[in-house]
Amino acid sequence: EVQLVESGGGLVQPGGSLRLSCAASGFTFGTYNMNWVRQAPGKRLEWVSYITSGSSNIYYADSVKGRFTISRDNAANSLYLQMNSLRAEDTAVYYCATDGFHHWGQGTLVTVSS
Amino acid sequence: EIVLTQSPATLSLSPGERATLSCRASQSVSSYLAWYQQKPGQAPRLLISDASIRATGIPARFSGSGSGTDFTLTISSLEPEDFAVYYCQQRSNWPLTFGGGTKVEIK
């Protein structure tokens, strides 16, 4: 069974940093491209970032470009999102999802507030 | 950036009725459009990809149609578990974008 489990969310002050992790199991993680998607409270889904299986191609939403960095460790079956210079508008539940968005994690809440 | 506009924002229907949800793209996305269902406190669930291909395990009452800029998700006969928010997503161009959602609520 495919499982994606996000962690690393929490309360952070504006300008601060957080690193989200997504632990994958039940499939051959190293052969899948992966995504991060977020959803602010009561708002629509927003795609954040994408990384190919071998990390050769990476894309970001304009809203996070230059502040967020996606990465992965295929040996550890893990996906990451390093978030720097956080803003109030980054407050959201962050989901990791497989390529094609067939499988999603349960999400981790990031709150940016002083 | 491709903007997706979903209508209506809210659809009030009774179980057993047919639901028709619309998604319009600001430019052609060919058939690279997906539909998701989301219930409160849960992650989205993929229903339809490539405009009309049901995802694994999705009941046949869910169907998708359209191409170019106009797409439709149809639920042929609403079951109690179908009352939720539905989002469309385009995968034609970066950045990937989602529509604003249609809430299907019990009348």
Backbone of each chain as ProteinMPNN parsed JSONL, in Angstrom:
{"seq_chain_A": "EVQLVESGGGLVQPGGSLRLSCAASGFTFGTYNMNWVRQAPGKRLEWVSYITSGSSNIYYADSVKGRFTISRDNAANSLYLQMNSLRAEDTAVYYCATDGFHHWGQGTLVTVSS", "coords_chain_A": {"N_chain_A": [[0.858, -1.195, 0.0], [0.586, 2.161, -0.895], [2.116, 4.74, 0.9], [2.383, 8.002, 2.134], [3.909, 10.181, 4.272], [3.904, 13.183, 5.768], [5.956, 15.483, 7.617], [7.292, 17.871, 10.001], [6.06, 20.316, 10.025], [4.765, 23.3, 11.685], [4.704, 26.084, 14.033], [6.082, 29.117, 13.064], [8.042, 32.096, 13.043], [7.576, 35.077, 11.037], [9.902, 35.382, 8.376], [11.4, 33.287, 9.208], [12.569, 29.808, 9.048], [11.744, 26.508, 7.861], [11.888, 22.965, 7.539], [10.325, 20.651, 5.655], [9.435, 17.203, 5.568], [8.795, 14.209, 3.715], [7.935, 11.034, 4.046], [8.145, 8.114, 2.235], [6.552, 5.038, 1.349], [5.801, 1.648, 0.31], [6.001, 1.687, -2.418], [8.191, 2.007, -5.291], [10.041, 4.412, -4.619], [12.197, 5.82, -5.756], [11.783, 5.84, -8.475], [9.767, 7.53, -9.087], [8.5, 10.709, -9.986], [7.896, 13.645, -8.0], [5.718, 15.804, -6.047], [5.03, 18.889, -4.264], [2.231, 20.313, -2.734], [0.123, 22.905, -1.581], [-2.337, 24.202, 0.735], [-3.96, 26.919, 1.789], [-5.839, 27.972, 4.677], [-9.231, 27.461, 4.077], [-8.934, 28.006, 1.409], [-8.144, 27.567, -2.173], [-6.431, 24.713, -3.624], [-2.901, 24.846, -4.126], [-0.323, 24.331, -6.267], [3.088, 23.743, -5.496], [5.778, 22.799, -5.917], [7.909, 20.66, -7.921], [9.719, 17.676, -8.58], [11.867, 15.653, -10.476], [12.481, 12.075, -10.751], [15.225, 11.551, -10.593], [16.155, 13.936, -9.74], [16.884, 15.723, -11.7], [15.324, 17.581, -12.991], [13.56, 20.384, -11.89], [10.857, 22.305, -10.688], [9.194, 25.326, -9.704], [6.513, 27.117, -8.118], [5.826, 30.535, -8.832], [5.352, 32.018, -6.558], [6.942, 30.963, -4.566], [9.46, 30.732, -5.5], [12.947, 30.997, -5.234], [12.863, 31.103, -2.51], [12.019, 28.658, -1.483], [13.201, 25.274, -1.492], [13.181, 22.267, -3.146], [13.983, 18.848, -2.601], [15.346, 15.506, -2.643], [15.954, 12.229, -1.248], [16.674, 9.368, -2.449], [17.653, 6.972, -1.489], [16.819, 7.016, 1.101], [14.153, 7.046, 0.785], [12.731, 9.502, 0.791], [11.305, 12.771, 0.555], [11.835, 16.281, 0.431], [11.192, 19.667, 1.589], [12.657, 22.608, 1.794], [12.056, 25.53, 3.403], [12.511, 28.881, 3.363], [12.769, 32.313, 4.544], [10.097, 32.77, 5.366], [6.664, 33.766, 5.032], [3.588, 35.316, 6.118], [1.63, 34.597, 4.314], [2.398, 32.098, 3.528], [1.299, 30.337, 5.216], [-0.316, 27.321, 5.586], [-1.668, 24.033, 4.875], [0.572, 21.593, 3.954], [1.067, 19.304, 1.421], [2.565, 16.287, 0.247], [2.777, 14.645, -2.899], [2.479, 12.037, -5.296], [3.774, 11.725, -8.665], [1.487, 12.635, -11.142], [-0.365, 12.809, -9.23], [-1.706, 10.723, -8.006], [-1.46, 9.652, -5.489], [-1.522, 10.928, -2.197], [-0.152, 12.503, 0.715], [-1.162, 12.966, 4.196], [-0.844, 15.519, 4.936], [0.827, 18.396, 6.418], [0.724, 20.978, 8.777], [1.697, 24.285, 8.378], [2.32, 27.2, 10.069], [2.738, 30.582, 9.882], [3.518, 33.101, 11.848], [3.741, 35.856, 14.114]], "CA_chain_A": [[0.0, 0.0, 0.0], [1.337, 3.415, -0.971], [1.958, 5.648, 2.031], [3.181, 9.22, 2.166], [3.712, 10.778, 5.585], [4.608, 14.454, 5.915], [6.291, 15.93, 8.965], [8.129, 19.058, 10.036], [5.285, 21.546, 10.121], [4.686, 23.923, 12.999], [4.595, 27.534, 14.111], [7.359, 29.788, 12.826], [7.899, 33.547, 12.886], [7.902, 35.606, 9.693], [11.333, 35.438, 8.115], [12.032, 32.065, 9.674], [12.738, 28.67, 8.145], [11.283, 25.179, 8.241], [12.163, 21.907, 6.56], [9.315, 19.606, 5.639], [9.838, 15.899, 5.051], [7.731, 13.308, 3.272], [8.451, 9.666, 4.047], [7.379, 7.301, 1.287], [6.657, 3.588, 1.463], [4.815, 0.897, -0.458], [6.25, 1.785, -3.856], [9.599, 2.256, -5.603], [10.105, 5.873, -4.558], [13.25, 6.363, -6.611], [11.369, 5.875, -9.883], [8.62, 8.429, -9.194], [8.572, 12.151, -9.813], [7.11, 13.996, -6.827], [5.218, 17.174, -5.941], [4.479, 19.503, -3.059], [1.038, 21.123, -2.961], [-0.32, 23.468, -0.313], [-3.701, 24.729, 0.791], [-4.199, 27.85, 2.877], [-7.157, 27.727, 5.29], [-10.402, 27.89, 3.325], [-8.557, 28.439, 0.048], [-7.957, 26.518, -3.17], [-5.141, 24.047, -3.681], [-1.859, 25.565, -4.868], [0.879, 23.546, -6.526], [4.257, 24.457, -4.989], [7.058, 22.402, -6.506], [7.975, 19.346, -8.584], [11.078, 17.191, -8.783], [11.893, 14.375, -11.177], [12.97, 10.945, -9.954], [16.659, 11.672, -10.39], [16.429, 15.33, -9.345], [17.47, 16.487, -12.805], [14.428, 18.684, -13.347], [12.848, 20.933, -10.738], [10.034, 23.471, -10.997], [8.594, 25.99, -8.544], [5.552, 28.196, -8.304], [6.462, 31.857, -8.704], [5.156, 32.526, -5.201], [7.942, 30.407, -3.636], [10.756, 30.665, -6.187], [13.995, 31.739, -4.565], [12.737, 30.953, -1.058], [11.824, 27.241, -1.166], [14.027, 24.34, -2.248], [12.748, 20.875, -3.104], [15.061, 17.88, -2.777], [14.944, 14.14, -2.306], [16.986, 11.24, -0.965], [16.041, 8.12, -2.887], [18.1, 5.884, -0.607], [16.04, 7.115, 2.331], [12.732, 7.121, 0.409], [12.234, 10.741, 1.382], [11.192, 14.027, -0.184], [11.984, 17.405, 1.357], [10.938, 21.036, 1.14], [13.295, 23.604, 2.647], [11.316, 26.777, 3.261], [13.197, 30.011, 3.992], [12.126, 33.634, 4.411], [8.663, 32.489, 5.39], [5.743, 34.885, 5.128], [2.263, 34.946, 6.624], [0.862, 33.972, 3.23], [2.832, 30.702, 3.36], [0.522, 29.525, 6.142], [-1.093, 26.357, 4.803], [-1.359, 22.616, 4.985], [1.458, 21.19, 2.867], [0.931, 17.895, 1.047], [3.374, 15.72, -0.824], [1.952, 13.837, -3.796], [3.23, 11.375, -6.357], [3.569, 12.188, -10.025], [0.122, 12.321, -11.548], [-1.214, 13.108, -8.068], [-2.52, 9.553, -7.669], [-1.353, 9.403, -4.062], [-1.234, 12.118, -1.408], [-0.022, 12.347, 2.15], [-2.245, 13.542, 4.986], [-0.543, 16.941, 5.088], [1.395, 18.941, 7.644], [0.326, 22.382, 8.863], [2.706, 25.309, 8.617], [1.722, 28.471, 10.462], [3.736, 31.65, 9.958], [2.9, 34.158, 12.637], [4.533, 36.359, 15.235]], "C_chain_A": [[0.896, 1.247, 0.0], [1.043, 4.264, 0.261], [2.903, 6.813, 1.88], [2.874, 9.913, 3.49], [4.571, 12.032, 5.699], [4.89, 14.742, 7.386], [7.104, 17.214, 8.859], [7.376, 20.369, 10.109], [5.282, 22.104, 11.541], [4.537, 25.415, 12.889], [5.98, 28.154, 13.947], [7.1, 31.278, 12.646], [8.168, 33.971, 11.449], [9.404, 35.789, 9.547], [12.08, 34.177, 8.51], [12.079, 30.97, 8.629], [12.133, 27.408, 8.738], [11.699, 24.211, 7.152], [11.103, 20.84, 6.706], [9.91, 18.327, 5.06], [8.61, 15.108, 4.649], [8.349, 11.922, 3.162], [7.554, 8.782, 3.199], [7.604, 5.813, 1.548], [5.597, 2.929, 0.6], [4.965, 0.992, -1.959], [7.73, 2.1, -4.053], [9.799, 3.758, -5.749], [11.076, 6.438, -5.591], [12.894, 6.423, -8.087], [10.216, 6.847, -10.123], [9.04, 9.896, -9.104], [7.621, 12.518, -8.678], [6.754, 15.483, -6.823], [4.988, 17.58, -4.497], [3.32, 20.396, -3.496], [0.634, 21.7, -1.61], [-1.745, 24.012, -0.42], [-3.837, 25.61, 2.024], [-5.607, 27.619, 3.42], [-8.294, 28.305, 4.465], [-10.142, 28.278, 1.887], [-8.4, 27.245, -0.893], [-6.596, 25.854, -3.005], [-4.169, 24.868, -4.518], [-0.661, 24.637, -5.026], [2.098, 24.381, -6.152], [5.525, 24.099, -5.753], [6.994, 20.971, -7.017], [9.433, 18.967, -8.756], [11.008, 15.851, -9.496], [12.6, 13.316, -10.332], [14.457, 11.047, -9.638], [17.113, 13.07, -10.039], [16.987, 16.192, -10.471], [16.61, 17.673, -13.227], [13.597, 19.089, -12.134], [12.084, 22.175, -11.187], [9.437, 24.018, -9.699], [7.482, 26.927, -8.997], [6.28, 29.521, -8.116], [6.415, 32.368, -7.275], [6.218, 32.037, -4.218], [9.347, 30.381, -4.239], [11.772, 31.545, -5.479], [13.959, 31.629, -3.047], [12.639, 29.49, -0.641], [12.746, 26.406, -2.05], [13.509, 22.926, -2.048], [13.971, 19.981, -3.296], [14.544, 16.501, -2.389], [16.168, 13.293, -2.012], [16.373, 9.883, -1.291], [16.461, 6.938, -2.015], [17.287, 5.85, 0.682], [14.539, 7.178, 2.058], [12.072, 8.382, 0.95], [12.305, 11.921, 0.433], [11.24, 15.159, 0.836], [11.538, 18.707, 0.717], [11.558, 21.966, 2.176], [12.627, 24.94, 2.375], [12.024, 27.87, 4.05], [12.411, 31.296, 3.779], [10.611, 33.506, 4.406], [7.845, 33.744, 5.661], [4.404, 34.396, 5.656], [1.465, 34.2, 5.562], [1.335, 32.562, 2.884], [2.1, 29.773, 4.322], [-0.426, 28.619, 5.373], [-0.821, 24.944, 5.311], [-0.554, 22.239, 3.744], [1.342, 19.676, 2.667], [2.062, 17.501, 0.091], [2.472, 14.788, -1.633], [2.831, 13.231, -4.874], [2.949, 12.024, -7.7], [2.201, 11.744, -10.503], [-0.877, 12.519, -10.424], [-2.15, 11.942, -7.741], [-2.538, 9.297, -6.172], [-0.891, 10.659, -3.355], [-0.96, 11.711, 0.036], [-1.182, 13.009, 2.865], [-2.041, 15.042, 5.235], [0.077, 17.294, 6.43], [1.148, 20.444, 7.641], [1.524, 23.26, 9.183], [1.984, 26.618, 8.921], [2.829, 29.497, 10.629], [3.084, 32.839, 10.641], [3.834, 34.59, 13.753], [3.73, 36.273, 16.534]], "O_chain_A": [[1.832, 1.361, 0.791], [-0.114, 4.481, 0.622], [4.074, 6.643, 1.542], [1.716, 10.197, 3.793], [5.8, 11.96, 5.723], [4.16, 14.304, 8.275], [7.547, 17.598, 7.776], [7.989, 21.429, 10.241], [5.743, 21.452, 12.478], [4.281, 25.956, 11.814], [6.932, 27.754, 14.617], [6.045, 31.67, 12.147], [8.906, 33.3, 10.728], [10.085, 36.276, 10.449], [13.256, 34.016, 8.184], [11.686, 31.167, 7.479], [12.026, 27.262, 9.956], [11.844, 24.587, 5.989], [10.99, 20.2, 7.751], [10.772, 18.365, 4.182], [7.519, 15.315, 5.181], [9.183, 11.669, 2.293], [6.345, 8.713, 3.423], [8.699, 5.39, 1.918], [4.618, 3.562, 0.206], [4.152, 0.442, -2.701], [8.436, 2.42, -3.097], [9.736, 4.304, -6.851], [10.778, 7.447, -6.23], [13.64, 7.005, -8.874], [9.741, 6.972, -11.251], [9.838, 10.271, -8.245], [6.656, 11.8, -8.415], [7.388, 16.3, -7.491], [4.779, 16.74, -3.622], [3.41, 21.129, -4.481], [0.794, 21.031, -0.589], [-2.269, 24.245, -1.509], [-3.831, 25.124, 3.155], [-6.475, 27.125, 2.7], [-8.318, 29.504, 4.186], [-11.021, 28.817, 1.215], [-8.506, 26.088, -0.487], [-5.717, 26.382, -2.324], [-4.561, 25.505, -5.496], [-0.06, 24.21, -4.04], [2.153, 25.575, -6.445], [6.264, 24.983, -6.187], [6.146, 20.18, -6.604], [10.279, 19.815, -9.039], [10.179, 15.006, -9.157], [13.235, 13.63, -9.325], [14.896, 10.676, -8.549], [18.309, 13.362, -10.039], [17.508, 17.278, -10.218], [17.122, 18.657, -13.76], [13.013, 18.249, -11.449], [12.591, 22.988, -11.96], [9.208, 23.284, -8.737], [7.506, 27.457, -10.108], [7.23, 29.616, -7.339], [7.325, 33.067, -6.828], [6.385, 32.626, -3.149], [10.312, 30.044, -3.553], [11.491, 32.701, -5.162], [14.911, 32.017, -2.371], [13.118, 29.116, 0.429], [13.036, 26.767, -3.19], [13.412, 22.444, -0.92], [14.88, 20.312, -4.057], [13.437, 16.362, -1.871], [17.274, 13.595, -2.462], [15.633, 9.322, -0.484], [15.685, 6.001, -1.832], [17.09, 4.791, 1.278], [13.743, 7.342, 2.983], [10.974, 8.326, 1.504], [13.226, 12.051, -0.373], [10.751, 15.022, 1.957], [11.505, 18.846, -0.505], [11.052, 22.098, 3.29], [12.632, 25.424, 1.244], [12.122, 27.789, 5.275], [11.507, 31.36, 2.946], [9.931, 34.066, 3.546], [8.254, 34.642, 6.396], [4.123, 33.197, 5.641], [0.712, 33.279, 5.878], [0.735, 31.901, 2.037], [2.262, 28.555, 4.251], [-1.248, 29.098, 4.593], [0.119, 24.699, 6.067], [-0.958, 22.535, 2.619], [1.495, 18.888, 3.6], [2.463, 18.289, -0.766], [1.519, 14.215, -1.103], [3.808, 13.84, -5.311], [1.992, 12.784, -7.845], [1.805, 10.598, -10.289], [-2.086, 12.413, -10.629], [-3.261, 12.153, -7.253], [-3.523, 8.783, -5.64], [0.001, 11.366, -3.825], [-1.474, 10.7, 0.517], [-2.083, 13.552, 2.226], [-2.951, 15.737, 5.686], [-0.114, 16.603, 7.432], [1.341, 21.107, 6.622], [2.264, 23.01, 10.135], [1.153, 27.083, 8.142], [3.749, 29.305, 11.423], [2.208, 33.495, 10.077], [4.618, 33.793, 14.271], [4.229, 36.651, 17.594]]}, "seq_chain_B": "EIVLTQSPATLSLSPGERATLSCRASQSVSSYLAWYQQKPGQAPRLLISDASIRATGIPARFSGSGSGTDFTLTISSLEPEDFAVYYCQQRSNWPLTFGGGTKVEIK", "coords_chain_B": {"N_chain_B": [[0.479, 32.223, -16.774], [-1.938, 29.691, -16.512], [-5.305, 30.181, -15.972], [-7.885, 28.667, -14.196], [-11.337, 28.463, -14.155], [-13.973, 27.596, -12.191], [-17.359, 26.526, -12.193], [-20.737, 25.917, -11.033], [-20.024, 27.905, -8.044], [-21.164, 26.768, -5.839], [-23.204, 23.919, -5.561], [-26.337, 22.813, -5.018], [-27.867, 19.925, -4.277], [-29.889, 16.912, -4.249], [-29.484, 13.584, -2.886], [-29.142, 11.059, -5.353], [-29.661, 12.692, -7.491], [-28.373, 14.21, -10.531], [-25.166, 15.588, -11.002], [-23.521, 18.298, -12.466], [-20.533, 19.68, -13.176], [-18.472, 22.435, -14.016], [-15.463, 23.456, -15.665], [-13.391, 25.901, -16.798], [-10.732, 26.872, -18.868], [-8.216, 29.424, -19.203], [-6.689, 29.368, -21.452], [-5.987, 26.991, -24.056], [-5.66, 23.702, -22.774], [-5.37, 21.338, -23.93], [-5.974, 17.973, -23.448], [-5.105, 17.814, -20.913], [-6.182, 17.722, -18.196], [-7.303, 17.382, -14.868], [-9.447, 16.046, -12.29], [-10.403, 16.405, -8.887], [-11.561, 15.238, -5.715], [-12.369, 16.57, -2.573], [-12.761, 16.188, 0.853], [-13.744, 17.626, 4.041], [-10.943, 18.222, 6.099], [-9.428, 16.28, 4.911], [-7.009, 14.925, 2.561], [-6.866, 15.767, -0.947], [-8.467, 13.657, -3.424], [-7.679, 11.912, -6.293], [-9.816, 11.845, -9.051], [-10.291, 11.874, -11.856], [-8.176, 11.795, -14.66], [-6.383, 13.27, -17.434], [-8.613, 14.407, -18.647], [-10.736, 12.516, -19.016], [-10.234, 9.99, -17.988], [-10.863, 7.674, -15.618], [-9.564, 7.381, -12.339], [-7.887, 4.739, -10.534], [-10.13, 2.644, -8.845], [-12.199, 4.469, -8.727], [-15.651, 5.087, -8.789], [-17.987, 4.26, -11.444], [-19.956, 6.162, -11.723], [-18.825, 8.61, -11.808], [-17.736, 10.778, -14.298], [-15.737, 12.292, -16.83], [-15.386, 14.93, -19.234], [-14.539, 16.747, -22.246], [-12.254, 19.093, -23.849], [-9.465, 21.17, -24.764], [-10.494, 24.171, -23.813], [-12.798, 23.887, -22.284], [-14.366, 21.954, -19.861], [-16.019, 19.206, -18.238], [-17.222, 17.706, -15.288], [-19.149, 15.012, -14.428], [-21.437, 13.65, -12.189], [-23.324, 10.948, -12.061], [-25.434, 10.001, -10.466], [-25.981, 11.123, -7.407], [-24.377, 9.943, -4.518], [-24.522, 9.658, -0.912], [-21.895, 9.968, 0.062], [-20.68, 11.553, -1.805], [-20.894, 14.241, -1.428], [-19.049, 17.022, -1.291], [-16.058, 19.006, -1.926], [-14.994, 19.853, -5.159], [-12.232, 19.97, -7.312], [-10.659, 21.218, -10.262], [-7.699, 20.72, -12.244], [-4.989, 21.834, -14.201], [-2.542, 20.31, -16.258], [-1.027, 21.04, -18.315], [0.745, 23.179, -18.699], [3.578, 24.661, -17.024], [3.331, 27.07, -14.417], [1.657, 24.354, -12.742], [-1.825, 24.553, -12.225], [-4.755, 25.057, -10.193], [-8.349, 25.038, -10.134], [-10.862, 27.119, -8.543], [-12.666, 25.579, -7.171], [-15.705, 23.668, -6.683], [-18.354, 23.405, -4.556], [-20.279, 20.72, -3.65], [-23.236, 20.403, -2.204], [-25.645, 19.142, 0.171], [-29.029, 19.411, -0.611]], "CA_chain_B": [[-0.165, 31.214, -15.935], [-3.286, 29.328, -16.962], [-6.313, 30.345, -14.931], [-9.034, 27.766, -14.298], [-12.529, 28.999, -13.508], [-14.972, 26.554, -11.969], [-18.731, 26.972, -11.927], [-20.948, 27.032, -10.097], [-19.226, 27.819, -6.821], [-21.89, 25.832, -4.976], [-24.259, 23.169, -6.223], [-27.183, 22.215, -3.982], [-28.594, 18.831, -4.905], [-30.321, 15.829, -3.379], [-28.973, 12.263, -3.277], [-29.817, 10.483, -6.51], [-29.674, 13.653, -8.602], [-27.196, 14.31, -11.389], [-24.373, 16.793, -10.792], [-22.705, 18.699, -13.608], [-19.578, 20.702, -12.741], [-17.769, 22.99, -15.157], [-14.127, 24.023, -15.485], [-12.984, 26.597, -18.027], [-9.33, 27.309, -18.842], [-7.971, 30.707, -19.873], [-6.142, 29.01, -22.75], [-6.124, 25.556, -24.252], [-4.826, 22.76, -22.034], [-5.557, 20.07, -24.635], [-6.74, 17.093, -22.556], [-4.312, 17.67, -19.688], [-6.978, 18.242, -17.1], [-7.659, 16.394, -13.859], [-10.47, 16.401, -11.307], [-10.174, 15.878, -7.543], [-12.585, 15.385, -4.675], [-11.788, 16.799, -1.253], [-13.678, 16.285, 1.984], [-13.133, 18.413, 5.117], [-9.886, 17.605, 6.883], [-8.774, 15.195, 4.175], [-6.265, 15.255, 1.349], [-7.627, 15.555, -2.184], [-8.421, 12.328, -4.039], [-7.768, 11.993, -7.751], [-10.961, 11.16, -9.655], [-10.202, 11.824, -13.316], [-7.002, 12.422, -15.263], [-6.457, 13.399, -18.897], [-9.979, 14.854, -18.96], [-11.82, 11.527, -19.025], [-9.788, 8.671, -17.528], [-11.11, 7.471, -14.185], [-8.463, 6.82, -11.571], [-8.126, 3.42, -9.96], [-11.061, 2.565, -7.731], [-13.243, 5.501, -8.786], [-16.885, 4.497, -9.327], [-18.372, 4.622, -12.813], [-20.872, 7.306, -11.746], [-18.005, 9.79, -12.082], [-17.207, 10.812, -15.652], [-15.201, 13.576, -17.25], [-15.396, 15.158, -20.666], [-14.049, 18.047, -22.686], [-10.885, 19.277, -24.318], [-9.204, 22.569, -25.082], [-10.718, 25.104, -22.71], [-14.044, 23.627, -21.56], [-14.392, 20.604, -19.303], [-17.156, 18.904, -17.373], [-17.252, 16.519, -14.437], [-20.531, 14.612, -14.19], [-21.73, 12.566, -11.245], [-24.609, 10.572, -12.666], [-26.443, 9.867, -9.419], [-25.214, 11.438, -6.2], [-24.426, 9.138, -3.309], [-24.257, 10.517, 0.268], [-20.456, 10.22, 0.233], [-20.18, 12.413, -2.886], [-21.022, 15.655, -1.082], [-17.657, 17.399, -1.056], [-15.573, 20.046, -2.834], [-14.341, 19.292, -6.337], [-11.288, 20.88, -7.95], [-9.995, 20.822, -11.492], [-6.276, 21.06, -12.3], [-4.392, 21.659, -15.521], [-1.169, 19.809, -16.246], [-0.495, 21.322, -19.649], [1.836, 24.156, -18.62], [4.057, 25.114, -15.72], [3.041, 26.28, -13.231], [0.389, 23.658, -12.647], [-2.785, 25.385, -11.519], [-6.032, 24.48, -9.785], [-9.493, 25.912, -10.104], [-11.272, 27.572, -7.224], [-13.484, 24.561, -6.527], [-17.165, 23.657, -6.627], [-18.851, 22.655, -3.403], [-21.547, 20.015, -3.87], [-23.839, 20.291, -0.882], [-26.959, 18.493, 0.228], [-30.146, 20.35, -0.653]], "C_chain_B": [[-1.589, 30.967, -16.42], [-4.246, 29.418, -15.783], [-7.482, 29.4, -15.218], [-10.192, 28.339, -13.497], [-13.584, 27.909, -13.406], [-16.336, 27.178, -11.683], [-19.663, 25.777, -11.836], [-20.029, 26.896, -8.887], [-19.839, 26.81, -5.865], [-23.024, 25.206, -5.766], [-25.06, 22.463, -5.13], [-28.098, 21.181, -4.628], [-28.976, 17.788, -3.86], [-29.659, 14.524, -3.819], [-29.814, 11.681, -4.407], [-29.869, 11.404, -7.708], [-28.341, 13.627, -9.348], [-26.498, 15.634, -11.127], [-23.508, 17.056, -12.019], [-21.845, 19.885, -13.201], [-18.756, 21.136, -13.953], [-16.416, 23.551, -14.759], [-13.711, 24.622, -16.819], [-11.569, 27.125, -17.868], [-9.152, 28.59, -19.646], [-7.274, 30.536, -21.223], [-6.184, 27.489, -22.866], [-5.143, 24.757, -23.401], [-4.893, 21.375, -22.684], [-6.445, 19.156, -23.767], [-6.056, 16.92, -21.212], [-5.018, 18.289, -18.491], [-7.384, 17.112, -16.167], [-8.732, 16.96, -12.94], [-10.174, 15.693, -9.982], [-11.41, 16.11, -6.682], [-11.866, 15.623, -3.355], [-12.889, 16.949, -0.216], [-12.985, 17.011, 3.116], [-12.096, 17.617, 5.903], [-9.138, 16.485, 6.187], [-7.958, 15.737, 3.006], [-7.18, 15.081, 0.135], [-7.462, 14.113, -2.669], [-8.581, 12.493, -5.539], [-8.969, 11.173, -8.251], [-10.705, 10.844, -11.123], [-8.879, 12.438, -13.734], [-7.174, 12.445, -16.774], [-7.891, 13.586, -19.373], [-11.059, 13.798, -18.775], [-11.448, 10.161, -18.48], [-9.97, 8.559, -16.022], [-9.884, 6.86, -13.521], [-8.866, 5.468, -10.98], [-9.098, 3.5, -8.797], [-12.171, 3.594, -7.742], [-14.492, 4.928, -9.432], [-17.264, 5.065, -10.691], [-19.354, 5.787, -12.872], [-20.14, 8.632, -11.975], [-17.493, 9.715, -13.524], [-16.755, 12.216, -15.997], [-15.225, 13.693, -18.761], [-14.821, 16.531, -20.964], [-12.628, 18.0, -23.198], [-10.707, 20.747, -24.68], [-9.384, 23.463, -23.871], [-11.945, 24.792, -21.85], [-14.171, 22.157, -21.165], [-15.579, 20.451, -18.356], [-16.884, 17.643, -16.575], [-18.724, 16.23, -14.163], [-20.571, 13.483, -13.169], [-23.153, 12.145, -11.564], [-25.742, 10.483, -11.649], [-25.736, 10.007, -8.076], [-25.478, 10.447, -5.066], [-24.106, 10.042, -2.121], [-22.786, 10.873, 0.436], [-19.871, 11.148, -0.832], [-20.263, 13.898, -2.546], [-19.666, 16.122, -0.538], [-17.331, 18.6, -1.951], [-14.786, 19.369, -3.959], [-13.466, 20.365, -6.993], [-10.855, 20.329, -9.301], [-8.562, 21.329, -11.449], [-5.783, 20.876, -13.727], [-2.946, 21.233, -15.374], [-0.502, 20.058, -17.604], [0.755, 22.177, -19.589], [2.283, 24.341, -17.18], [3.766, 26.606, -15.594], [1.713, 25.54, -13.336], [-0.559, 24.532, -11.833], [-4.077, 24.623, -11.25], [-7.135, 25.523, -9.942], [-9.888, 26.228, -8.673], [-12.214, 26.619, -6.492], [-14.985, 24.768, -6.691], [-17.575, 22.811, -5.438], [-20.191, 22.034, -3.764], [-22.137, 19.739, -2.499], [-25.237, 19.668, -0.965], [-28.059, 19.548, 0.284], [-31.166, 20.033, 0.439]], "O_chain_B": [[-2.341, 31.901, -16.701], [-4.026, 28.811, -14.736], [-7.995, 29.345, -16.336], [-10.052, 28.659, -12.317], [-14.032, 27.368, -14.417], [-16.445, 28.211, -11.023], [-19.429, 24.748, -12.47], [-19.341, 25.887, -8.731], [-19.128, 26.086, -5.168], [-23.711, 25.875, -6.537], [-24.53, 21.62, -4.406], [-28.983, 21.515, -5.416], [-28.459, 17.782, -2.743], [-29.31, 14.371, -4.989], [-31.04, 11.798, -4.413], [-30.099, 10.949, -8.829], [-27.338, 13.101, -8.866], [-27.145, 16.678, -11.039], [-22.851, 16.154, -12.54], [-22.361, 20.966, -12.915], [-18.392, 20.321, -14.801], [-16.244, 24.06, -13.651], [-13.683, 23.935, -17.841], [-11.241, 27.75, -16.859], [-9.842, 28.815, -20.64], [-7.269, 31.454, -22.042], [-6.394, 26.791, -21.874], [-3.959, 25.085, -23.316], [-4.524, 20.373, -22.073], [-7.554, 19.546, -23.4], [-6.377, 16.002, -20.457], [-4.533, 19.233, -17.867], [-7.759, 16.027, -16.61], [-8.905, 18.173, -12.824], [-9.75, 14.537, -9.961], [-12.184, 17.043, -6.896], [-10.874, 14.96, -3.052], [-13.824, 17.732, -0.385], [-11.756, 17.024, 3.167], [-12.345, 16.485, 6.316], [-8.307, 15.814, 6.799], [-8.183, 16.849, 2.528], [-8.156, 14.333, 0.191], [-6.472, 13.444, -2.372], [-9.518, 13.145, -6.001], [-9.121, 9.995, -7.929], [-10.876, 9.711, -11.575], [-8.494, 13.489, -13.221], [-8.009, 11.727, -17.325], [-8.318, 13.0, -20.368], [-12.187, 14.134, -18.414], [-12.275, 9.25, -18.508], [-9.315, 9.26, -15.25], [-9.252, 5.951, -14.059], [-10.045, 5.117, -10.941], [-8.928, 4.305, -7.881], [-13.012, 3.594, -6.843], [-14.412, 4.341, -10.511], [-16.909, 6.191, -11.04], [-19.573, 6.351, -13.944], [-20.759, 9.646, -12.295], [-16.893, 8.717, -13.926], [-17.316, 13.202, -15.52], [-15.102, 12.702, -19.48], [-14.64, 17.361, -20.073], [-11.902, 17.023, -23.015], [-11.682, 21.473, -24.875], [-8.52, 23.507, -22.995], [-12.107, 25.384, -20.783], [-14.097, 21.254, -21.998], [-16.067, 21.415, -17.765], [-16.388, 16.647, -17.101], [-19.459, 17.11, -13.715], [-19.839, 12.499, -13.273], [-24.089, 12.917, -11.354], [-26.879, 10.85, -11.946], [-24.988, 9.122, -7.66], [-26.62, 10.158, -4.711], [-23.482, 11.088, -2.299], [-22.463, 11.965, 0.904], [-18.691, 11.492, -0.769], [-19.756, 14.731, -3.298], [-19.209, 15.682, 0.516], [-18.201, 19.136, -2.638], [-14.017, 18.436, -3.727], [-13.892, 21.501, -7.201], [-10.701, 19.119, -9.465], [-8.247, 22.258, -10.705], [-6.114, 19.89, -14.386], [-2.22, 21.712, -14.504], [0.453, 19.379, -17.982], [1.713, 21.945, -20.326], [1.497, 24.203, -16.243], [3.934, 27.344, -16.565], [0.763, 26.034, -13.943], [-0.146, 25.174, -10.867], [-4.44, 23.689, -11.965], [-6.885, 26.727, -9.89], [-9.33, 25.684, -7.72], [-12.524, 26.833, -5.32], [-15.464, 25.894, -6.82], [-17.193, 21.646, -5.327], [-21.128, 22.739, -4.14], [-21.603, 18.941, -1.729], [-25.895, 19.672, -2.005], [-28.027, 20.456, 1.115], [-32.179, 20.722, 0.557]]}, "name": "protein", "num_of_chains": 2, "seq": "EVQLVESGGGLVQPGGSLRLSCAASGFTFGTYNMNWVRQAPGKRLEWVSYITSGSSNIYYADSVKGRFTISRDNAANSLYLQMNSLRAEDTAVYYCATDGFHHWGQGTLVTVSSEIVLTQSPATLSLSPGERATLSCRASQSVSSYLAWYQQKPGQAPRLLISDASIRATGIPARFSGSGSGTDFTLTISSLEPEDFAVYYCQQRSNWPLTFGGGTKVEIK"}
